[in-house]
Amino acid sequence: SRSSVDARTSYSSPPPPLTLREATERLWRIQRIRSAVRAAPSASASASSASYCVPIPLAICLVVVEDLPHADVWTRFAASSSLPSDRCTLYVHAKRPDAFSRLRPSLSRRLLSSLR
């Protein structure tokens, strides 16, 4: 009967959610693979060019009021070895840019209002 089939069917629980870092790295890796496949050299190309990979820039815009929680974590993430540091850029959009500059002077150059 249908009810006995439904009772025997067990559904596995969904996987645990990814952290923001894990999700960003996963998307970055997927995009890198897609770009490498699209830009793959032809079969007649030399073996040295077989490792050719297109660099993919990653820009992260953080929206804050006046302070960035865990600023050190974000800074380390942008400079981490899993992402090329010259290809990952942090931007900050602050509702109160003056307060942000006072609280985080090292990140004030990343304010969108200062990039104009």
N, C-alpha and C positions, 0 to 999 in steps of 0.2 A: 504494500500500500504506500501511498505518497507520504504519509506521516512517518512511517518507519524509515523511509529513505532520507527524509529531512532530518530525522533525529540522529541517524548514523553519519550524516555529512557534517564534518567539522571544518570550520573555516579557520585558517591560521590568522593570527593577529597581524596587523600591518607592521612593517618595519619601523623602528624608532625614527623620529624625525631627525634630519641632519642639522648640524650646527650651521650657522651662517658661513663660517670658514669652509666647512666640508662641502656645502652646497656650491659656494663660489668656486672652489678648486675643481669640483666635479664638472661644472659648466665650462670652466676654462679648459680643462682637459678635453672635453667633448668637442669644443670649438677648435682646439688645436688639431685634433684628429681629422675633423671635417676639412679644415683648411689644408692640411698636409695631403689628404686624398685628392682634393681638387687641384692642388698645385704639384702633384707628383710628376716627376720627370718621365719622359717617354721611355719605353723599354730599350731604345737604342742609346740612351744616355749612359755616361760612364758610371762605374760603380761608386765613385767618390761622391757623385751628386745624388745617389740614392738616399742619403741621409738628410737631404734638404728639407728644411722645415720652415714654414712661414711664421715669423714672430707675430703674436697677437697682443696688442696693447689692452690692458684692463684698466678702466677708470671706475672708481667707486666714489659716489657722492653721498656724503653723510649729512643728514639734515638734523640740526640741533637747535636748541633755543639759545643757550649761552655757554654751555660746557659739553665736552665730549666724554661721556663715561668710557672708561677703559681705553683711554687714548694710547697708552703704551702698547696695548694688544693690537690695535689697528696699525700702529706704526711698525711693529714687528711683522705683522701679517704682510704689509706692503713690501717689506724688505726680505721676506722669507725666501728660502732656497727653492721652495716648490713653485714659486712664481719668479720670473726674471725681474729683479728689482728695478731695472730701467724700463720695464714694460707695465708696471703696476703703479698707478698714480691715485692718491687720495685727494679728494676735493671736499670742502666743507661749506655747506650753506647754513649760516647762522642767522637766526631771527634777530639776535642782538650781537652784531659783529664786534662792537667795541668791547663788550663784556667778554666775549670769546677771546679776543686778542690779549686782554689782561690776564685771563685764566690760563691760556695755552699759547704763550708767545712763540714757542717753537713751531706751532702749527698755523700761526696767523698768515704765513705766506700761502697756505693752501685754501684760504677763504676765497670763495667765488667773487666776492666784492672787491678783493685786492688784485684779481687777475685781469681786470679791465684795461 
